[in-house]
Amino acid sequence: MSQDPRNSENETHEAKDDDLATTFVRESEVVEEAVEDGKKVRRKGIYLLPNLLTTSALFSGFFAVVAAINGDFTAAAVAIFIAMVLDGLDGRVARLTNTQSAFGAEYDSLSDMLSFGVAPGLVAFTWILQDVGKTGWVVAFLYVACAALRLARFNVQLGSVDKKWFIGLPSPSAAAVVAASVWTFHSFDAEAFGFKLLMLFVVGAAGILMVSNIRYYSFKDVDLKGPVPFVMLLAIVLGFVVISIEPSVMLLLLFGTYVVSGPVLAVLRKLRKTP
């Protein structure tokens, strides 16, 4: 019996499709060098769980941008805080599950640039800074540029500085104080000229503090696995209760205190050294 030429043609097309799919998977695969047991090894693929959390943080940052463009500034601010939580989780999950990778570190940095650089600057600009004219977008761009410089410096200095301290204000904290300011002032319809000047100061100061040499406590030496007094758990519960009463105001006070703590401690250290 002779073989149907149409069947042969279909088999040829399927074989070509398989070859194309195989080639695409092979050429798009992530390959990186890692050190395991003191030896350099080439590792293919990426770890799903930490990168899934990073993708979720990236989505939250993008959602904040879209919400700001649509005029929903409360949702935009909340999305930035969600991105902040997810950003804190991906690194901890990677360390706990031993799934750290160079790809994950670079992906996390790019996600941070959107969530804590572009998004807060755009949210602040679309809400109130655009009313100030050219000064508004210049200050917003200053914040975004400083966030990029802060992340680049952090990546270069990784492993060469004391883990107990951040050099410069961390970009998530800078984003948090900008987002909390927008959330709080927008909730109270605070759009007077004085608040416009205040937002100029907040956004500009947050950007400059990110690229400064002022040290900020990193909380990385806090032992989360060890036992703590019962009163500590009670304090955490009370903290959540207080924040839930007026989230925007409480978060602004919390992160505002952290932002101010760097310059205050720097001044105190300088006074102690002065005879």
ChimeraX attribute file (.defattr): number of C-alpha atoms within 10 A of each C-alpha:
attribute: neighborCount
match mode: 1-to-1
recipient: residues
	/A:1	3
	/A:2	4
	/A:3	7
	/A:4	8
	/A:5	9
	/A:6	9
	/A:7	10
	/A:8	11
	/A:9	11
	/A:10	11
	/A:11	12
	/A:12	12
	/A:13	12
	/A:14	12
	/A:15	12
	/A:16	12
	/A:17	12
	/A:18	12
	/A:19	12
	/A:20	12
	/A:21	12
	/A:22	12
	/A:23	12
	/A:24	11
	/A:25	11
	/A:26	11
	/A:27	10
	/A:28	10
	/A:29	12
	/A:30	12
	/A:31	13
	/A:32	14
	/A:33	13
	/A:34	15
	/A:35	10
	/A:36	9
	/A:37	7
	/A:38	7
	/A:39	8
	/A:40	10
	/A:41	12
	/A:42	10
	/A:43	13
	/A:44	12
	/A:45	11
	/A:46	18
	/A:47	15
	/A:48	12
	/A:49	14
	/A:50	25
	/A:51	23
	/A:52	13
	/A:53	22
	/A:54	27
	/A:55	19
	/A:56	18
	/A:57	29
	/A:58	25
	/A:59	18
	/A:60	25
	/A:61	31
	/A:62	21
	/A:63	21
	/A:64	32
	/A:65	28
	/A:66	18
	/A:67	19
	/A:68	23
	/A:69	15
	/A:70	11
	/A:71	14
	/A:72	16
	/A:73	24
	/A:74	20
	/A:75	17
	/A:76	29
	/A:77	32
	/A:78	21
	/A:79	24
	/A:80	31
	/A:81	26
	/A:82	19
	/A:83	30
	/A:84	22
	/A:85	14
	/A:86	20
	/A:87	24
	/A:88	15
	/A:89	16
	/A:90	24
	/A:91	19
	/A:92	14
	/A:93	16
	/A:94	19
	/A:95	13
	/A:96	10
	/A:97	10
	/A:98	10
	/A:99	17
	/A:100	20
	/A:101	19
	/A:102	12
	/A:103	16
	/A:104	20
	/A:105	16
	/A:106	12
	/A:107	16
	/A:108	21
	/A:109	19
	/A:110	17
	/A:111	23
	/A:112	26
	/A:113	24
	/A:114	25
	/A:115	31
	/A:116	31
	/A:117	28
	/A:118	23
	/A:119	29
	/A:120	32
	/A:121	29
	/A:122	23
	/A:123	28
	/A:124	28
	/A:125	25
	/A:126	20
	/A:127	18
	/A:128	22
	/A:129	25
	/A:130	17
	/A:131	15
	/A:132	14
	/A:133	11
	/A:134	10
	/A:135	13
	/A:136	23
	/A:137	20
	/A:138	16
	/A:139	23
	/A:140	25
	/A:141	20
	/A:142	19
	/A:143	30
	/A:144	24
	/A:145	18
	/A:146	21
	/A:147	31
	/A:148	24
	/A:149	16
	/A:150	24
	/A:151	21
	/A:152	13
	/A:153	14
	/A:154	19
	/A:155	13
	/A:156	9
	/A:157	12
	/A:158	10
	/A:159	9
	/A:160	8
	/A:161	11
	/A:162	11
	/A:163	14
	/A:164	13
	/A:165	15
	/A:166	20
	/A:167	23
	/A:168	22
	/A:169	27
	/A:170	23
	/A:171	24
	/A:172	23
	/A:173	19
	/A:174	28
	/A:175	29
	/A:176	25
	/A:177	26
	/A:178	28
	/A:179	30
	/A:180	28
	/A:181	25
	/A:182	25
	/A:183	24
	/A:184	21
	/A:185	15
	/A:186	17
	/A:187	13
	/A:188	8
	/A:189	9
	/A:190	14
	/A:191	13
	/A:192	9
	/A:193	12
	/A:194	10
	/A:195	15
	/A:196	20
	/A:197	14
	/A:198	12
	/A:199	22
	/A:200	23
	/A:201	13
	/A:202	19
	/A:203	28
	/A:204	22
	/A:205	16
	/A:206	26
	/A:207	31
	/A:208	19
	/A:209	25
	/A:210	25
	/A:211	23
	/A:212	13
	/A:213	14
	/A:214	19
	/A:215	19
	/A:216	21
	/A:217	16
	/A:218	15
	/A:219	11
	/A:220	11
	/A:221	10
	/A:222	9
	/A:223	9
	/A:224	8
	/A:225	6
	/A:226	6
	/A:227	7
	/A:228	10
	/A:229	7
	/A:230	8
	/A:231	9
	/A:232	10
	/A:233	11
	/A:234	10
	/A:235	11
	/A:236	11
	/A:237	11
	/A:238	12
	/A:239	12
	/A:240	12
	/A:241	12
	/A:242	13
	/A:243	15
	/A:244	13
	/A:245	10
	/A:246	11
	/A:247	17
	/A:248	23
	/A:249	17
	/A:250	18
	/A:251	22
	/A:252	20
	/A:253	16
	/A:254	15
	/A:255	18
	/A:256	19
	/A:257	12
	/A:258	17
	/A:259	23
	/A:260	13
	/A:261	16
	/A:262	20
	/A:263	15
	/A:264	12
	/A:265	14
	/A:266	14
	/A:267	12
	/A:268	11
	/A:269	11
	/A:270	10
	/A:271	10
	/A:272	8
	/A:273	7
	/A:274	7
	/A:275	4
